[in-house]
């Protein structure tokens, strides 16, 4: 960047930092450019953490994705959630997940409990 490094406060400063990062991205380890790159990456992450929020994933969408990833069908959730109709209602959002279901889904599909806690619908 040529000048002293400081916290990024504006979108313009952020964009300049991104451009410089791209310029020196393949800097050789141990060079001044490599050190600058390390600091720029920290400054960019800090700016992004302060200005951009990533919405929490929808738990139902996560369940559907996990089923697809594992090659499972809705019927595979019946032992955890209940009848075929109840599974369908839960996955369509018509019925709420219970704590017992969340525990079962966590164990069976490996879904983090945080996904369910972040749901603020």
N, C-alpha and C positions, 0 to 999 in steps of 0.2 A: 504494500500500500504506500510505501515511501514515507509516511508520516508515523507518528507514534500511534500505537493501537489503543483504542478505548472502547467502552461499551457501545454497542450499536443502539441508537435511539430512534432513528427514522428509517422509513422504507428505503430512502435513497442511500443511506449509509449501508443498510443491509444488502442492497443490490450491488453496490461497489465491492463489498466484502465477498459476495458470491462470485462476481467477475474475477476478482483477484485469486480466489480459491481455485477457480477453473484454470487460470493461467499457470499456477504453481503446483497443481495437484500431483504431478509426478516428480516433485522435487526429490533429489537424492537425500537419503537419511543423513543427518549430521550437518547439513548445510544451513545457512541462515534462512533460506527459503523454506526448508523443512520445518524449522522452528516457527517461522511465520505462519505456515500452514496449520500447525497444531493449534496455535493461538486463535487463528481465524475460525477454525472449526468450533472451538469453544465459544467464541463470541457469537457465531451464527446460531449455535444450539441455544445459547442463552436468549437471544432475540426471539427465536422461534418459540421457545418455551413461554416467553412472556406475551407474545402476540398472537399465537395460533393455538387453538384448542382442537383436539381430535375428539369427536363425539364418541361416547361409549357405544360399543356394538349392541344391537338388539339381541337379547338372549335367545329369542325364538329363531332368529336368523342364524345364530351361532349353532344352535341345536341342529337345524336343517343342514348347515354346512358340514358339521361333524358326521351326520348320517351319510351324506354324500361321499365324504372323504373315506369313510370306513366301508362303503358299499352296503350300508344297512338300509332297511325300509322302516316306515312308520310302525309296522307291526312288531319290529324288534324292540320298540319302546313300551309295549303293552305290559311286560312284567314290572316296569318301573312306574309308569303313569296310570295304567288301568286299561279299561276296555278300548277296543278299536275306535269307538265313537268319542271317548274321552280324550284319547291321544290326538285325534283330529281336531277336537275343540281347543285343546291346549295349543297345538301348533298353528291354529288359525287366530289365536289371541282371544277366543271367546271364554276360555277358562284360565284362571290364574295358576301358576306353578305353586306347589306347596313346598314346604321345607323338605319333606320326605322325598319329593320328586327331584328337587335340586340336589340333594345328597346322592340319590341314585344316578342322576345324569352326570354328576361330577365323577363318580366312580366308574360308570359304564362307558362314558364318552370322553372322559379326561378333560372336561370343561372346568376351568377355574371358577371357584365360587365367587370371585370378584366380578365376573361377567353378570351374575345374577344380582349381586348387590348394587351394581352401578345402574340397574334399570330404574328409571325414575318416572315411568309412565303413570 
